[in-house]
Amino acid sequence: MIATTSRPVPPASPADHPVLQTLLSRPYPAVMGVLNVTPDSFSDGGQFIAPERALAQARRMVAEGADIIDIGAESTRPYGSQPVSAEEELKRLRPVLAEVVTLGIPVSIDSMKSSVVAWALDAGAVIANDIWGLQRDPGMAGLVASRNSPVIIMHNRDSADAGLDIMKDIASFFERSLDIAAKAGISADHIVLDPGIGFGKTHEQSMIALARLSELKVFNLPLLVGASRKRFIDQITPSEPHQRLGGSLAAHLIAAKGGARMIRTHDVAETVQSLRVTAAIEDKR
């Protein structure tokens, strides 16, 4: 089991940011729909790079029951992604983000660059989703604090190491991130933790993180899991990304049972249905 010793753990309490309060208030996890406006994302690269197609996909996800839309303009897939400049990210986001905001559900910005996050928050996004957990861009924590914005802190590594105790590594990473957040003035009630399935992990470690997700409850913060179409599914049942719906649903239902309060997915309708049906059946116990 994970133990935290270097930082006092805040008492468990509902998030006090109104957006997080709404997302975390229902009996089943909130569903975050993925919108990649990139040419090279691992699952849907290029499908939504055209603004009109991106907006159509956003409308579809809202109709399917998404609680939040997560927009990213730089592929961060572990294999073969190419870094892009902030200027290129903004070029991809400008025709899309403000229009998505008008659809009426919260929008998060998936970027590791504080300048991009600042622009997106000005344009109506309400949550910062940082795949490097405030540890890569030195301006990110201060920005989030100054905007009083919720932030998703994701565990990441530059490369996988099969010899690691991955749960200890995730916990140590979160300790560092939470220390950065506290020093910057970010309220603990504005933080969501994401174990980063598929990021800086072997396939085995991704499965361990899912199986032992409940250990991260020690932080007394909401947990988000995004296992949608991830490569570890292919290692169990060989499949292309678009063929991994069944594996994605299985992983996300296990994550929900382990305590995840938000699920990030490419397949909104199916994920919403599976979570709601599971919650309804369990309510009859």
Residue pairs with C-beta under 8 A, 6 or more apart in sequence:
1 215
1 218
2 167
2 168
2 171
2 215
2 216
2 218
3 218
4 171
4 175
4 218
4 219
6 175
6 179
7 175
7 178
7 179
7 182
9 218
9 219
9 220
10 188
10 189
10 220
10 221
11 220
12 220
13 189
13 220
14 21
14 24
14 25
14 189
15 21
15 24
15 150
15 189
15 190
15 222
16 187
16 189
16 190
17 148
17 150
17 187
17 189
17 190
19 106
19 126
19 127
19 150
20 150
20 189
20 190
20 192
20 222
22 106
23 30
23 67
23 68
23 106
23 261
23 262
24 30
24 222
24 261
24 262
27 279
27 283
28 256
28 275
28 276
28 278
28 279
29 255
29 256
29 260
29 261
29 262
29 263
29 275
30 67
30 68
30 261
30 262
30 263
31 65
31 66
31 67
31 68
31 262
31 263
31 265
31 268
31 271
31 272
31 275
32 66
32 67
32 68
32 69
32 70
32 108
32 224
32 226
32 262
32 263
32 264
32 265
33 58
33 61
33 62
33 64
33 66
33 68
33 69
33 70
33 265
33 266
33 268
34 44
34 70
34 72
34 226
34 228
34 264
34 265
34 266
35 48
35 54
35 57
35 58
35 61
35 69
35 70
35 71
35 72
35 96
35 100
36 43
36 44
36 45
36 47
36 48
36 72
36 73
36 75
37 48
37 49
37 51
37 54
37 71
37 72
37 73
37 92
37 93
37 96
38 45
38 46
38 49
38 72
38 73
38 74
38 75
38 92
39 45
39 46
39 49
39 75
40 46
40 75
40 77
40 80
40 81
40 82
41 72
41 75
41 77
42 75
42 77
42 79
42 81
42 229
42 231
42 241
43 228
43 229
43 241
43 242
43 266
44 241
44 266
45 75
47 53
47 57
48 54
48 57
49 92
51 95
51 96
51 99
54 96
54 100
55 96
55 99
55 100
58 69
58 96
58 99
58 100
58 103
59 103
60 268
61 69
61 268
62 69
62 103
62 104
62 105
64 268
64 269
64 272
65 268
65 269
65 272
66 105
66 268
66 272
67 105
67 106
68 105
68 106
68 107
68 108
68 127
68 262
69 100
69 103
69 105
69 106
69 107
69 108
70 107
70 108
70 109
70 110
70 129
70 264
71 93
71 96
71 97
71 100
71 107
71 108
71 109
71 110
71 120
71 125
72 109
72 110
72 111
72 129
73 84
73 88
73 89
73 90
73 92
73 93
73 111
73 116
74 81
74 83
74 84
74 88
74 89
74 111
74 112
75 81
75 82
76 110
76 112
76 131
76 199
78 160
78 198
78 199
78 200
78 231
86 113
86 115
86 116
89 111
89 113
89 116
90 116
90 119
93 109
93 116
93 119
93 120
93 123
97 107
97 109
97 120
97 123
97 124
97 125
98 123
98 124
100 107
101 107
101 123
101 124
101 125
106 126
106 127
107 120
107 124
107 125
107 126
107 127
108 125
108 126
108 127
108 128
108 129
108 152
109 116
109 117
109 120
109 121
109 125
109 127
109 128
109 129
110 129
110 131
111 117
111 120
111 128
111 129
111 130
112 130
112 131
112 132
112 136
112 137
112 140
113 137
114 137
114 139
114 140
114 142
114 143
115 139
117 125
117 128
117 130
117 140
117 143
117 144
118 143
118 147
121 128
121 147
121 149
126 149
126 150
127 149
127 150
127 151
127 152
128 140
128 143
128 144
128 149
128 150
128 151
128 152
129 151
129 152
129 154
130 136
130 137
130 140
130 151
130 152
130 153
130 154
131 154
131 156
131 196
131 199
132 154
132 156
133 153
133 154
133 155
133 156
133 173
133 174
133 176
133 177
134 140
134 141
134 144
134 151
134 153
134 177
134 180
134 181
134 184
135 173
135 176
135 177
135 180
141 180
141 181
141 183
141 184
141 186
142 184
144 151
144 181
144 184
144 186
144 190
145 181
145 184
145 185
145 186
148 187
148 190
149 190
150 190
150 191
150 192
151 181
151 186
151 190
151 191
151 192
152 192
152 193
152 194
152 224
153 174
153 177
153 178
153 181
153 191
153 192
153 193
153 194
154 193
154 194
154 195
154 196
154 199
155 169
155 170
155 173
155 174
155 194
155 195
155 196
155 199
155 200
156 173
156 196
156 199
156 200
157 169
157 199
157 200
157 201
158 200
159 200
160 200
160 201
160 202
160 205
162 202
162 204
162 205
164 205
166 201
166 205
166 208
166 209
167 208
167 209
167 212
167 215
170 195
170 196
170 209
170 216
171 215
171 216
171 218
174 193
174 216
174 219
178 188
178 191
178 219
181 188
181 191
182 188
188 221
191 221
191 222
192 221
192 222
192 223
192 224
192 261
192 262
193 216
193 219
193 221
193 222
193 223
193 224
194 223
194 224
194 225
194 226
194 264
195 209
195 210
195 213
195 216
195 223
195 225
196 209
197 206
197 209
197 210
197 225
197 226
197 227
197 230
197 232
197 251
198 206
198 227
198 230
198 231
198 232
201 209
203 231
203 232
203 235
204 232
206 227
206 230
206 232
207 232
210 225
210 227
210 251
210 254
210 255
210 258
211 254
211 258
212 258
213 223
213 225
213 254
213 255
213 258
213 259
213 260
214 258
214 259
216 223
216 259
217 223
217 259
222 261
222 262
223 255
223 258
223 259
223 260
223 261
223 262
224 260
224 261
224 262
224 263
224 264
225 251
225 252
225 255
225 260
225 262
225 263
225 264
226 263
226 264
226 265
227 233
227 248
227 251
227 252
227 255
228 244
228 248
228 252
228 264
228 265
228 266
228 267
228 271
229 241
229 242
229 244
229 245
229 248
229 266
229 267
230 244
230 248
230 251
233 239
233 244
233 247
233 248
233 251
234 240
234 244
236 247
237 246
237 247
239 247
245 267
245 270
248 265
248 266
248 267
248 271
249 267
249 270
249 271
249 274
252 260
252 263
252 265
252 271
252 274
252 275
253 274
253 275
253 278
255 263
256 263
256 275
256 278
263 271
263 275
265 271
